[in-house]
Amino acid sequence: MKILLIEDEKKLSEAVSILLEKRLFEVDQSYDGLSGFEKAVKNQYHVILLDIMLANMNGFEVLEKLRLFKVKTPIIMLTANSRVQDKIRALNKGADDYIEKPFQIEELIARIKAVTRRSFTPKDQIYTFPEFSFNYSSRELIGKQTLTLTELEAKLLRILIINKKTALNKDYLINELWGVNSSATINNLEVYVSFLRKKINDSSIPMKLETIRGIGYRLVFDDHV
């Protein structure tokens, strides 16, 4: 999962980035509102963490301008105070959530996961790339030929595409596929990874499901994808 952190306190930004990256998130950093806005418009992120007090453009201005530019990425505002007016203002301008500083990293991760779950709508079920597409609703992987995936294969592929180029922990994948209270094991996951990898390889689609020793799996594409 790729995150943009727009925070002018460099030490805090670095500390949060390190903690998120240890949880296998990919983090880009910006230290002022203008550069953060430009990154958010030019690149695709799963979540934007946006401080309110920023140079060049404050967080409210960045938020408002991003929504005017039709950037629909979920945005979590970072605020150093608990004023209700600021929270209401952020939500009214299009923020998806807010969290007060200082915060625990586990709470931040929980909020990140919550806003990304809420952000998916039916129109997000089709993922289009230069040489292929994936229709999650119909479970079809469409390249030079069309392959139909099983429900769990399709669910696994969507998680990997959403987090493309990011190594995903096996326990995280098990929880996402079967649920936290499931009795599914790593062996169950490895079976479905094997099934999906074979279908990807047979399709000649330019992507590869890699095993990352000691961590889990990641989906990688040719450089132009």
trRosetta pair geometry for C-beta under 8 A, 3 or more apart (Angstrom, degrees):
i j d omega theta_ij theta_ji phi_ij phi_ji
1 25 5.3 -40 75 -125 92 82
1 26 7.0 -177 86 26 40 80
1 46 4.6 -72 -163 41 88 157
1 47 7.2 26 164 8 115 104
1 112 7.5 119 132 156 150 123
1 116 7.1 -52 -137 -95 136 164
1 162 7.1 -3 -95 134 78 92
1 163 5.0 -45 -51 -108 57 96
1 166 6.2 -100 4 62 37 175
2 25 7.6 145 -103 -176 21 76
2 26 4.6 -28 -106 75 70 110
2 27 7.9 172 -159 -78 54 27
2 28 7.3 28 -179 -7 95 101
2 43 8.0 -108 141 149 140 116
2 44 7.2 78 74 106 139 70
2 45 5.1 -119 110 -129 95 63
2 46 5.5 125 54 1 63 92
2 163 7.9 160 -20 -135 72 55
2 166 7.2 -152 -54 -53 74 131
3 20 6.4 -73 46 167 148 153
3 25 5.4 11 1 170 122 124
3 26 6.9 158 21 81 71 53
3 27 5.0 -20 71 -107 99 71
3 28 7.3 -170 93 28 50 69
3 45 6.2 82 -128 -166 21 114
3 46 6.6 -49 -74 58 62 89
3 47 5.1 -15 -117 69 87 93
3 48 7.4 158 -164 -96 65 27
3 49 6.3 27 176 -8 112 104
3 112 7.1 -37 -98 -136 131 135
4 27 7.8 141 -100 -159 20 59
4 28 5.0 -22 -111 69 69 103
4 29 7.9 161 -161 -88 56 21
4 30 6.9 12 -178 2 98 108
4 36 6.8 130 158 -155 118 85
4 39 5.8 162 -136 116 134 121
4 40 5.8 -170 88 -85 169 82
4 43 7.4 138 -71 81 126 120
4 45 4.6 -74 -13 -90 101 164
4 47 7.6 -161 32 99 68 51
4 48 4.7 -15 66 -117 105 77
4 49 7.0 -170 93 29 53 67
4 73 7.9 43 25 140 119 156
5 13 5.8 150 127 -147 125 90
5 16 6.2 163 -140 98 154 125
5 17 6.1 -132 29 -76 154 92
5 20 7.9 176 -52 15 134 155
5 27 5.7 9 -5 -167 117 108
5 28 7.1 175 25 84 71 49
5 29 5.2 -22 71 -108 100 69
5 30 7.3 175 91 29 52 66
5 49 4.7 -6 -115 62 68 115
6 29 7.9 150 -88 -163 34 49
6 30 4.7 -13 -112 69 76 105
6 31 7.9 -159 -157 -69 56 11
6 32 7.9 -57 -165 84 94 15
6 33 6.9 72 174 -107 130 45
6 36 3.4 53 -115 -129 126 149
6 40 7.8 -36 -48 -45 132 119
6 48 6.8 12 -1 -178 110 97
6 49 6.8 -180 28 90 66 60
6 50 5.0 11 56 -118 117 62
6 51 6.0 -134 107 20 74 82
6 54 6.7 -9 151 -99 104 147
6 59 7.5 148 103 -107 121 87
6 62 6.8 -151 128 156 165 170
7 12 6.0 -109 154 95 137 105
7 13 4.1 173 79 -83 116 100
7 16 7.2 78 15 35 165 141
7 29 7.3 -58 42 -151 90 93
7 30 7.9 118 24 76 48 58
7 31 7.1 -34 86 -117 48 52
7 49 7.1 -13 -43 114 108 104
7 51 4.6 108 -111 -30 63 130
7 78 6.6 -6 -97 61 104 156
8 13 7.8 161 47 -40 6 128
8 31 5.3 86 -122 -178 52 69
8 32 6.1 59 -98 -86 100 55
8 51 6.2 -125 6 80 80 152
8 53 6.9 -93 31 108 129 76
8 54 5.3 164 -38 -122 120 64
8 55 6.0 116 -113 -1 141 90
9 12 4.0 36 103 23 116 117
9 13 6.2 159 85 -20 60 87
9 51 7.7 153 11 -106 90 162
10 13 5.4 -55 -142 38 31 114
10 14 6.2 31 159 -19 66 105
10 31 6.0 -2 -82 -115 86 127
11 14 5.9 -53 -147 36 29 110
11 15 6.3 28 155 -19 63 108
12 15 5.7 -57 -146 37 31 111
12 16 6.2 27 158 -16 67 107
12 101 7.7 14 -158 -144 149 138
13 16 6.1 -57 -145 39 26 106
13 17 6.1 28 156 -21 63 111
13 29 5.2 100 166 -146 123 127
13 31 6.8 -104 -12 -95 168 81
14 17 5.7 -57 -145 37 28 114
14 18 6.3 30 157 -21 64 105
14 29 7.6 6 -76 -98 55 164
15 18 5.9 -54 -150 33 28 110
15 19 6.6 23 155 -14 63 108
16 19 5.9 -59 -150 39 32 109
16 20 6.2 28 155 -16 67 109
16 27 7.9 173 114 -146 82 158
16 49 7.7 -132 144 112 146 162
16 105 7.2 174 -133 -106 69 98
16 108 7.5 -70 -149 125 110 174
17 20 5.9 -59 -146 39 29 108
17 21 6.1 26 157 -19 66 110
17 27 4.4 -169 -139 104 88 152
17 29 5.9 -47 -74 -63 143 120
18 21 5.8 -57 -144 38 27 110
18 22 6.5 34 154 -24 62 103
19 22 5.8 -49 -153 28 31 115
19 23 7.1 21 150 -8 60 104
19 105 4.6 -102 150 -119 143 152
20 23 5.8 -63 -159 42 38 105
20 25 4.1 -53 164 59 96 130
20 27 5.2 96 86 -56 131 132
20 105 7.4 -149 -63 -156 65 113
20 108 7.9 -77 -82 112 103 127
20 109 7.5 169 -115 -85 79 95
21 24 7.4 50 -173 -85 39 13
21 25 6.1 -93 -84 67 38 71
21 26 7.3 58 -111 -107 83 32
21 27 5.8 -94 -59 10 93 113
23 105 7.9 177 -24 155 135 119
23 109 6.2 -80 154 -109 174 139
24 166 6.2 110 163 172 91 101
24 167 5.7 -108 -143 82 118 78
24 168 6.5 135 143 -106 150 38
24 169 6.0 -166 -7 -28 154 94
24 172 7.7 -124 55 -6 143 160
24 215 7.3 134 -95 -165 131 124
25 112 7.8 -21 -101 152 146 164
25 166 7.5 -8 -134 -148 27 140
26 165 7.5 21 -49 101 157 98
26 166 5.4 -120 -24 -95 112 112
28 39 6.2 -166 131 178 139 143
28 43 7.2 62 4 86 168 161
28 45 7.4 -107 32 -93 118 122
30 35 4.6 -173 -153 104 114 98
30 36 3.6 172 91 -78 147 75
30 39 5.5 -158 -56 12 133 141
31 35 7.1 18 46 58 60 134
31 55 7.9 11 131 36 76 112
32 35 5.3 77 63 20 87 101
32 36 6.7 -157 90 -9 39 97
32 54 5.7 131 -155 177 47 99
32 55 4.4 -52 -129 69 108 93
32 56 4.7 70 162 16 119 122
32 57 7.6 101 155 34 81 71
33 36 5.6 -65 -147 41 27 114
33 37 6.1 30 158 -23 67 106
33 54 3.9 122 -50 115 94 134
33 55 6.6 -160 7 78 90 40
33 56 4.8 -159 53 80 92 90
33 57 3.1 -140 121 68 135 77
33 58 6.0 -63 -70 -44 152 8
33 59 6.8 -136 -104 -69 111 39
33 61 6.4 48 177 75 149 108
33 62 4.7 -138 -158 -56 97 118
34 37 5.7 -51 -149 32 29 112
34 38 6.5 27 154 -17 63 105
34 56 3.9 -74 -15 140 109 144
34 57 5.3 122 -60 1 65 107
35 38 5.6 -53 -148 36 34 113
35 39 6.4 35 153 -19 66 104
35 56 7.7 87 -5 54 73 159
36 39 5.8 -55 -148 36 31 109
36 40 6.2 30 155 -20 65 109
36 48 7.9 110 176 -162 106 116
36 50 7.1 130 156 -119 146 87
36 54 7.2 -65 16 -155 140 157
36 57 7.9 -132 54 66 102 110
36 62 6.0 -2 94 -137 115 148
37 40 5.8 -59 -148 36 29 112
37 41 6.4 24 156 -17 65 108
37 57 6.2 17 -26 58 135 152
37 62 5.0 -139 -73 -134 100 91
37 65 6.0 6 -139 90 134 131
37 66 6.6 -139 -134 -65 83 91
38 41 6.0 -58 -148 36 30 108
38 42 6.2 13 161 -8 66 115
39 42 6.1 -67 -139 45 27 101
39 43 5.6 -21 179 22 68 117
40 43 7.1 -66 -117 54 16 81
40 45 6.8 -60 -126 16 69 129
40 48 5.7 24 -114 -102 122 142
40 62 7.7 101 19 180 150 106
40 66 5.7 -35 121 -113 141 123
40 71 5.8 55 146 -163 104 162
40 73 6.7 -134 -161 42 99 144
41 66 7.3 -143 -68 -119 83 77
41 69 5.8 -40 -111 140 110 157
41 71 6.3 -98 -97 -68 61 131
44 73 7.8 171 -159 -81 54 122
45 48 5.8 95 94 -65 143 77
45 73 5.3 50 74 -144 89 149
46 73 7.2 144 158 -148 10 99
46 74 7.5 -8 152 38 56 103
46 116 5.6 12 168 -111 108 124
46 162 6.8 75 -103 173 126 92
46 163 7.8 -5 -53 -89 150 66
47 73 6.8 166 -114 171 19 98
47 74 5.2 -32 -115 79 74 100
47 75 7.6 151 -167 -94 64 28
47 76 6.5 11 -178 0 112 106
47 112 5.2 -88 -30 -143 176 90
47 115 6.3 102 -114 84 112 123
47 116 6.2 -74 -58 -63 108 101
48 66 7.6 -114 47 -149 169 169
48 73 5.3 84 -16 117 106 124
48 74 7.2 178 25 93 73 49
48 75 4.7 -20 69 -110 104 77
48 76 7.3 177 88 27 53 65
49 75 8.0 163 -88 -158 19 58
49 76 5.3 -20 -111 69 65 100
49 78 6.0 47 172 -36 89 116
49 108 7.7 21 -112 -163 136 118
50 59 5.0 131 148 -145 99 104
50 62 6.0 -160 -154 92 130 131
50 63 6.2 139 121 -68 161 94
50 75 5.5 -1 3 -168 128 105
50 76 7.0 156 23 78 76 45
50 77 5.5 -41 77 -109 92 56
50 78 6.5 -177 85 12 35 85
50 95 7.6 -129 56 -112 125 109
51 54 5.6 126 88 -60 100 98
51 59 5.5 -137 105 -71 41 127
51 77 7.8 99 -124 -167 14 62
51 78 4.5 -39 -95 70 60 112
51 79 7.9 147 -152 -76 56 38
52 58 6.3 13 171 175 59 99
52 59 3.8 -95 -116 33 37 137
52 60 6.6 33 -144 -31 86 81
52 77 6.2 47 -60 -174 92 108
52 78 6.9 -144 -10 80 75 58
52 79 5.1 37 -8 -103 131 78
52 80 7.5 -125 46 9 111 80
52 86 6.7 -5 -116 -168 163 126
52 90 7.6 -83 -91 -81 112 121
53 58 6.5 -28 -120 -138 30 98
53 59 7.0 -19 -11 -9 25 109
53 80 6.8 -22 5 8 128 122
54 57 6.3 -4 97 84 118 53
54 58 5.3 149 47 -127 82 40
54 59 5.6 116 -1 -48 115 70
54 62 7.0 17 52 -20 152 132
57 61 4.3 -126 -172 94 93 126
57 62 5.1 119 120 -59 120 82
57 65 7.3 -40 -170 8 151 142
58 61 5.1 95 55 10 67 104
58 62 7.2 -130 102 -5 34 90
59 62 5.6 -53 -144 37 34 111
59 63 6.1 37 157 -21 67 107
59 77 6.1 106 158 -139 139 98
59 78 7.7 -150 -107 51 155 71
59 90 7.7 -11 125 -109 115 107
60 63 5.6 -53 -147 37 29 114
60 64 6.2 27 157 -17 64 108
60 89 6.4 -24 -116 139 127 118
60 90 7.0 -109 -100 -92 82 68
60 93 6.2 126 -155 4 79 173
61 64 5.9 -55 -144 38 29 109
61 65 6.1 23 159 -15 65 111
62 65 6.0 -62 -145 40 26 106
62 66 6.2 28 157 -22 65 109
63 66 6.0 -58 -148 33 25 111
63 67 6.6 18 158 -12 62 107
63 75 6.1 153 -121 136 95 161
63 77 7.2 -15 -74 -84 141 109
63 90 6.7 -120 -127 -144 178 72
63 93 5.0 80 118 121 121 124
63 94 6.0 171 168 65 98 97
63 95 5.9 -33 -144 -62 141 88
64 67 6.1 -61 -154 38 29 106
64 68 6.4 30 150 -20 65 107
64 93 5.0 -67 -78 -164 81 120
64 94 7.3 138 -99 22 43 118
65 68 5.4 -53 -148 36 36 114
65 69 6.3 27 154 -12 67 107
66 69 5.8 -61 -148 44 31 105
66 71 4.2 -65 -178 55 88 128
66 73 7.6 -68 171 46 132 98
66 75 7.1 121 87 -65 150 145
66 94 7.6 -156 82 96 94 140
67 70 7.5 44 -176 -80 36 22
67 71 6.8 -87 -77 55 31 76
67 93 6.9 -175 10 162 147 71
67 94 4.1 148 -77 -4 146 173
72 119 7.6 138 142 -159 96 108
73 119 7.9 7 -153 -143 34 152
74 96 4.4 -34 -155 10 86 161
74 97 7.7 20 176 11 107 97
74 115 3.9 145 179 149 148 118
74 116 6.2 -129 22 -75 149 53
74 118 7.4 106 -99 70 135 97
74 119 4.8 -103 -47 -68 114 134
75 94 7.0 54 40 119 130 85
75 95 5.1 -94 95 -128 103 65
75 96 5.6 133 52 10 54 92
76 95 7.2 91 -121 -171 21 101
76 96 6.4 -54 -72 69 61 92
76 97 4.7 -17 -116 75 85 94
76 98 6.6 159 -170 -96 65 28
76 99 6.1 15 170 -1 114 103
76 108 7.8 133 128 -150 158 80
76 111 5.8 100 -120 133 145 123
76 112 6.9 -79 -19 -84 149 65
76 115 6.3 -148 -60 -12 100 157
77 87 7.9 178 74 -119 136 57
77 90 4.5 -68 -15 -152 162 148
77 95 4.8 -23 -26 -136 111 151
77 97 7.4 -161 23 100 72 45
77 98 4.1 -21 64 -110 98 90
77 99 7.5 167 83 22 54 58
78 98 7.5 -177 -71 -158 19 71
78 99 6.2 -20 -109 67 62 84
78 101 5.9 51 178 -43 95 109
78 103 8.0 -114 -134 0 93 132
79 82 7.6 135 112 -79 119 34
79 83 7.9 -116 167 38 139 80
79 86 5.8 134 -136 128 148 138
79 87 7.3 -110 13 -74 163 75
79 90 7.6 -114 -52 -41 129 150
79 98 5.8 13 0 -177 117 117
79 99 7.5 163 28 80 77 35
79 100 5.7 -44 77 -109 85 60
79 101 6.7 -163 88 8 32 87
80 100 7.4 91 -137 -162 14 72
80 101 4.9 -34 -99 59 62 112
81 86 6.6 98 79 17 101 154
81 100 7.4 -93 97 -135 12 104
82 100 5.7 2 -84 -106 82 145
83 86 4.5 82 79 2 101 105
83 87 7.2 -177 95 -7 56 84
84 87 5.6 -59 -154 38 38 112
84 88 6.1 36 152 -19 72 107
85 88 5.8 -56 -146 39 30 110
85 89 6.1 33 154 -22 65 108
86 89 5.6 -54 -145 36 30 114
86 90 6.3 32 155 -21 64 105
87 90 5.8 -53 -149 33 30 111
87 91 6.5 24 155 -13 64 107
87 98 5.4 -144 -126 48 85 156
88 91 6.0 -58 -148 40 30 107
88 92 6.1 29 156 -19 66 111
89 92 5.8 -59 -145 39 27 111
89 93 6.3 18 158 -14 63 112
90 93 6.0 -66 -149 40 27 105
90 95 4.0 -9 158 13 92 147
90 98 5.4 87 91 -70 155 129
91 94 8.0 151 -176 16 27 9
91 95 5.5 -76 -85 62 40 94
91 98 7.5 -88 -54 -19 87 115
95 98 6.1 43 140 -59 145 90
96 115 4.5 95 127 -136 139 123
96 118 7.1 163 -164 79 123 131
96 119 7.5 -32 -115 -73 156 100
97 111 5.3 -168 125 -171 155 114
97 114 7.1 82 -60 88 155 117
97 115 5.5 -120 -2 -67 123 123
99 103 5.0 25 154 -88 117 157
99 107 6.7 149 -142 124 132 110
99 108 6.1 153 118 -99 175 76
99 111 5.9 -148 -61 7 127 171
100 103 6.4 139 80 -68 51 99
103 107 5.5 -115 179 73 103 121
103 108 5.5 106 119 -53 130 100
104 107 4.6 88 67 4 91 103
104 108 7.2 -161 93 -6 48 85
105 108 5.4 -53 -150 37 39 114
105 109 6.3 40 153 -20 69 103
106 109 5.7 -50 -146 36 33 111
106 110 6.4 37 152 -21 63 104
107 110 5.6 -53 -149 35 33 114
107 111 6.4 31 153 -17 65 105
108 111 5.8 -58 -150 38 32 109
108 112 6.4 37 150 -23 66 104
109 112 5.5 -50 -148 33 34 116
109 113 6.4 32 155 -17 65 104
110 113 5.9 -55 -150 37 30 109
110 114 6.3 33 151 -23 64 108
111 114 5.4 -51 -145 34 34 115
111 115 6.5 26 161 -14 67 103
112 115 6.4 -60 -148 38 26 100
112 116 6.4 19 157 -13 63 111
113 116 6.0 -61 -146 40 29 107
113 117 6.4 33 156 -22 65 106
114 117 5.9 -56 -152 32 29 110
114 118 6.6 20 155 -13 64 109
115 118 5.7 -56 -147 41 36 109
115 119 6.2 43 154 -35 67 107
116 119 5.6 -49 -144 24 34 117
116 120 7.7 39 161 -28 59 93
116 162 8.0 110 179 174 125 135
117 120 6.9 -57 -170 15 33 105
119 124 7.6 91 129 -58 77 166
120 124 4.9 -125 -146 75 69 144
120 125 7.8 84 -177 -65 103 71
121 124 5.4 102 53 2 59 104
122 125 5.7 -37 -166 -3 46 120
122 137 7.1 39 -154 -75 84 133
123 126 7.4 -55 -175 27 46 96
125 135 6.8 43 132 -166 90 57
125 136 4.2 -117 -166 55 83 106
125 137 4.5 66 142 -36 147 94
126 133 6.4 4 -176 177 90 117
126 134 7.3 168 -153 85 46 50
126 135 5.2 -8 -108 -109 84 69
126 136 7.1 -135 -70 14 37 79
126 137 7.5 -37 -57 10 79 104
127 133 6.5 165 86 -161 53 66
127 134 4.6 -1 55 55 103 98
127 136 7.2 66 -7 -32 98 100
127 158 7.6 168 -20 -122 137 73
127 161 5.3 33 -178 158 174 152
128 133 4.6 -13 -109 -111 64 106
129 132 5.5 7 64 61 107 67
129 133 6.5 178 26 -84 68 51
129 221 7.4 -138 -150 -136 150 147
129 225 5.2 19 -167 -150 127 105
130 224 6.5 -38 28 128 155 104
130 225 6.2 -130 25 -104 103 74
131 143 6.4 24 141 -138 84 94
131 205 6.8 160 110 -144 106 71
131 206 5.8 62 61 15 146 113
131 225 7.2 -72 23 -89 100 113
132 141 7.0 8 175 178 125 76
132 142 6.0 162 -162 88 76 55
132 143 4.0 -29 -103 -89 111 84
132 203 7.7 67 -118 145 148 128
132 205 4.6 8 -43 -132 162 115
132 206 7.6 179 0 29 118 75
132 207 8.0 -102 48 -4 140 113
133 142 4.9 -8 60 61 83 108
134 140 7.4 178 -152 91 46 52
134 141 5.4 -8 -110 -109 84 68
134 142 7.2 -175 -83 20 34 77
134 157 6.4 -145 -156 135 149 128
134 158 7.4 -173 130 -85 134 70
134 161 6.4 -146 49 -64 152 161
135 138 4.5 10 116 41 123 99
135 139 7.2 -38 94 16 78 15
135 140 4.6 13 49 53 108 93
135 142 6.8 42 -5 -11 100 117
136 139 6.9 22 -166 -80 33 47
136 154 5.8 130 -145 172 66 110
136 157 8.0 -167 -103 85 87 101
136 158 5.0 49 -108 -83 129 129
138 148 7.8 -80 144 -123 83 91
139 148 5.7 59 108 -164 99 71
139 149 4.6 -128 177 60 97 82
139 150 7.3 -112 -172 101 145 5
139 151 6.8 -77 -93 -91 143 44
139 153 7.5 84 -162 78 110 94
139 154 4.1 -85 -124 -72 89 146
140 146 5.5 -15 -166 -168 111 105
140 147 7.1 146 -156 75 57 43
140 148 5.8 -31 -98 -98 69 65
140 149 7.5 -166 -83 9 19 83
141 146 7.2 151 77 -157 49 52
141 147 4.6 -15 59 62 102 98
141 148 7.9 -168 20 -79 76 18
141 149 6.2 73 -18 -34 106 110
141 157 7.2 -96 -79 -171 119 168
141 199 6.9 114 42 143 150 117
141 200 7.6 -96 176 -95 163 65
141 203 6.1 -60 121 -107 123 162
141 205 6.9 -90 164 -31 113 157
142 146 5.0 -7 -108 -108 76 84
142 147 7.9 -159 -72 27 37 63
143 146 7.8 169 32 -80 52 41
143 147 8.0 9 20 2 95 99
143 203 5.2 109 28 166 137 106
143 204 6.5 -171 122 76 147 79
143 205 4.4 -140 -70 -81 149 95
144 203 7.6 155 41 178 83 69
144 204 6.1 -8 24 71 125 123
145 203 6.6 -139 62 -138 93 74
147 199 5.4 148 164 -173 153 110
147 202 7.4 113 -89 88 144 108
147 203 5.5 -87 -14 -87 136 118
149 153 3.9 -135 -174 97 108 117
149 154 4.3 146 93 -59 127 80
149 157 6.5 -99 -110 0 173 138
149 196 7.2 30 -135 -111 122 86
149 199 6.7 136 -97 122 88 170
150 153 4.5 92 50 9 79 106
150 154 6.9 -147 88 -7 38 87
150 195 7.4 -8 20 138 123 147
151 154 5.9 -58 -150 36 27 110
151 155 6.4 25 153 -19 63 108
152 155 5.5 -51 -143 37 35 113
152 156 6.2 37 155 -20 66 105
152 177 6.1 57 -150 -164 95 114
152 192 5.3 -83 128 -129 119 143
153 156 5.7 -56 -148 38 29 111
153 157 6.3 28 154 -19 65 107
153 192 6.2 -155 -82 -167 66 96
153 195 5.9 -97 -91 109 119 116
153 196 4.8 167 -146 -83 94 96
153 199 7.0 53 -172 23 144 150
154 157 5.7 -54 -145 37 30 110
154 158 6.4 32 156 -21 64 104
155 158 5.9 -53 -150 33 30 111
155 159 6.7 30 153 -17 62 105
155 176 7.7 180 155 134 107 92
155 177 5.9 127 112 -122 126 77
156 159 5.9 -56 -153 35 32 111
156 160 6.4 27 153 -16 65 109
156 173 7.1 43 -129 -165 91 112
156 177 6.2 11 -76 -95 85 123
156 192 5.8 162 -39 138 157 121
156 193 7.2 -145 180 -84 151 61
156 196 5.7 -116 92 -54 132 159
157 160 5.6 -59 -148 40 33 111
157 161 6.1 33 155 -21 68 106
157 196 6.1 -172 -64 -150 94 132
157 219 7.8 87 -147 -84 61 151
158 161 5.7 -53 -143 36 31 110
158 162 6.2 33 157 -20 65 106
159 162 5.9 -54 -148 35 28 111
159 163 6.4 -7 161 14 63 111
159 168 7.1 87 142 -126 109 171
159 173 6.7 139 117 -124 153 82
159 176 5.5 103 -108 130 148 150
159 177 7.6 -85 -13 -64 152 83
160 163 6.3 -75 -144 58 26 87
160 164 6.7 65 150 -86 64 62
160 168 7.1 -116 -102 5 69 142
160 209 7.0 -25 -158 -115 161 97
160 217 7.1 -47 -107 118 117 110
160 218 7.2 147 -148 -159 94 34
160 219 3.9 96 162 -23 111 129
161 164 5.6 0 -154 -56 36 103
161 219 6.4 -40 -74 77 46 159
163 166 4.3 -85 169 57 92 121
163 168 5.7 89 103 -66 150 117
163 218 7.6 -102 119 -132 97 80
163 219 7.7 110 84 31 71 101
164 218 7.7 97 -162 -179 37 85
164 219 5.1 -66 -123 85 72 102
164 220 7.4 128 -175 -99 84 31
164 221 6.6 9 -175 -16 132 109
165 218 6.4 34 -162 172 14 123
165 219 7.3 -58 -39 82 39 61
165 220 5.8 79 -97 -107 67 71
165 221 7.5 -64 -58 15 96 85
166 218 5.8 -166 84 -127 29 114
167 212 4.4 -20 -131 13 123 170
167 215 4.8 21 160 126 129 147
167 216 6.1 133 174 58 82 87
167 217 7.2 163 -148 87 64 17
167 218 4.5 -68 -89 -50 50 122
168 172 5.6 -119 -180 81 88 125
168 173 5.5 94 131 -57 119 103
168 215 7.8 127 76 146 23 100
168 216 5.0 -86 93 100 56 139
168 217 5.9 -23 55 66 92 68
168 218 6.3 141 3 -84 77 67
169 172 4.2 90 68 3 94 108
169 173 7.0 -165 92 -8 50 84
169 215 6.0 -88 -97 -176 60 72
169 216 4.8 164 -138 -26 16 139
170 173 5.7 -56 -150 37 34 110
170 174 6.4 36 153 -21 67 104
170 186 5.4 27 160 -121 140 99
170 189 5.9 142 -161 95 93 162
170 215 7.7 153 -19 142 82 39
170 216 4.3 -173 -47 -106 64 101
170 217 7.6 85 -84 -4 72 88
171 174 5.6 -51 -147 34 34 113
171 175 6.4 34 155 -18 65 105
172 175 5.9 -58 -152 37 30 110
172 176 6.3 25 154 -16 65 110
172 216 7.3 -63 43 -61 100 170
173 176 5.7 -57 -144 40 32 109
173 177 6.0 22 161 -13 68 112
173 189 5.8 99 104 -140 118 133
173 216 6.3 155 -8 -166 125 138
173 217 7.1 33 -54 37 156 109
174 177 6.1 -63 -141 42 26 104
174 178 5.9 -31 -180 32 65 110
174 182 7.1 -147 163 73 91 123
174 184 5.4 -173 -158 99 101 113
174 185 7.6 -36 -125 -170 141 8
174 186 7.1 -72 -64 -83 135 51
174 188 7.4 93 -122 74 101 109
174 189 5.4 -80 -78 -61 87 129
175 178 7.3 -76 -121 59 15 72
175 179 6.7 -23 -160 164 53 12
175 180 5.1 25 -140 -86 101 61
175 182 7.8 176 -113 28 42 110
177 184 7.1 -94 91 99 107 169
177 189 7.1 148 36 -105 151 89
177 192 7.4 157 -155 68 159 162
178 182 3.5 -21 134 -18 111 179
178 184 4.0 127 17 1 172 143
178 188 7.4 34 -45 114 148 145
179 182 4.6 117 65 -35 83 104
184 188 4.4 -99 -162 63 91 155
184 189 7.0 96 154 -44 114 82
185 188 5.2 114 53 1 62 97
185 189 7.5 -121 106 2 42 88
186 189 5.5 -53 -153 38 40 114
186 190 6.2 41 151 -23 70 105
187 190 5.7 -53 -144 35 32 112
187 191 6.6 39 154 -25 63 100
188 191 5.9 -53 -157 27 31 113
188 192 7.0 18 154 -8 64 105
189 192 6.1 -64 -154 41 34 102
189 193 6.1 35 151 -21 70 108
190 193 5.4 -51 -142 37 34 115
190 194 6.3 39 156 -23 64 104
191 194 5.8 -58 -156 33 28 113
191 195 6.6 28 149 -18 64 104
192 195 5.4 -46 -145 34 39 114
192 196 6.2 35 156 -15 68 106
193 196 5.9 -58 -145 41 29 107
193 197 6.0 32 156 -23 66 109
193 209 6.7 -174 -168 150 87 138
193 211 7.9 90 155 -84 144 93
193 217 6.0 -157 -130 -72 134 158
194 197 5.8 -52 -141 35 27 112
194 198 6.5 29 158 -21 61 105
195 198 6.1 -60 -157 32 27 110
195 199 6.7 20 153 -14 63 107
196 199 5.8 -58 -151 38 34 109
196 200 6.3 35 153 -20 68 106
196 209 6.3 96 109 -53 102 167
197 200 5.7 -55 -148 37 31 112
197 201 6.2 29 155 -17 66 108
197 209 4.5 -119 -99 61 88 129
198 201 5.8 -57 -146 39 29 109
198 202 6.1 27 156 -18 65 110
199 202 5.7 -55 -142 39 30 110
199 203 6.2 34 156 -29 63 109
200 203 5.8 -59 -150 29 28 114
200 205 6.2 -84 -159 56 71 109
200 207 6.2 -80 -166 84 124 91
200 208 7.2 146 132 -116 134 31
200 209 5.8 125 38 -13 158 108
206 221 6.2 65 120 -164 88 74
206 222 4.0 -29 165 -13 128 119
206 225 6.1 170 98 -34 114 137
207 219 5.9 11 174 -178 120 96
207 220 6.6 167 -158 87 71 41
207 221 4.7 -32 -102 -100 88 69
207 222 7.4 -96 -74 -9 51 71
207 225 6.9 -87 -75 82 93 165
208 219 7.4 160 80 -154 41 53
208 220 5.3 -17 59 62 91 91
208 221 7.9 176 18 -84 70 26
209 217 6.2 -1 -180 -172 89 120
209 218 7.8 172 -154 87 51 32
209 219 5.7 -25 -102 -100 65 74
210 217 6.6 155 82 -156 51 65
210 218 5.4 -16 60 63 101 79
210 219 7.5 169 17 -95 79 21
210 220 5.8 26 -10 3 123 114
211 216 7.9 -113 -149 147 59 26
211 217 5.9 -38 -105 -100 48 77
212 215 4.2 -26 107 58 113 115
212 216 5.9 9 54 59 102 44
212 217 6.4 180 11 -93 88 19
212 218 5.9 49 -31 -2 123 103
221 225 3.5 -99 158 75 137 126
222 225 5.2 89 58 -3 75 105
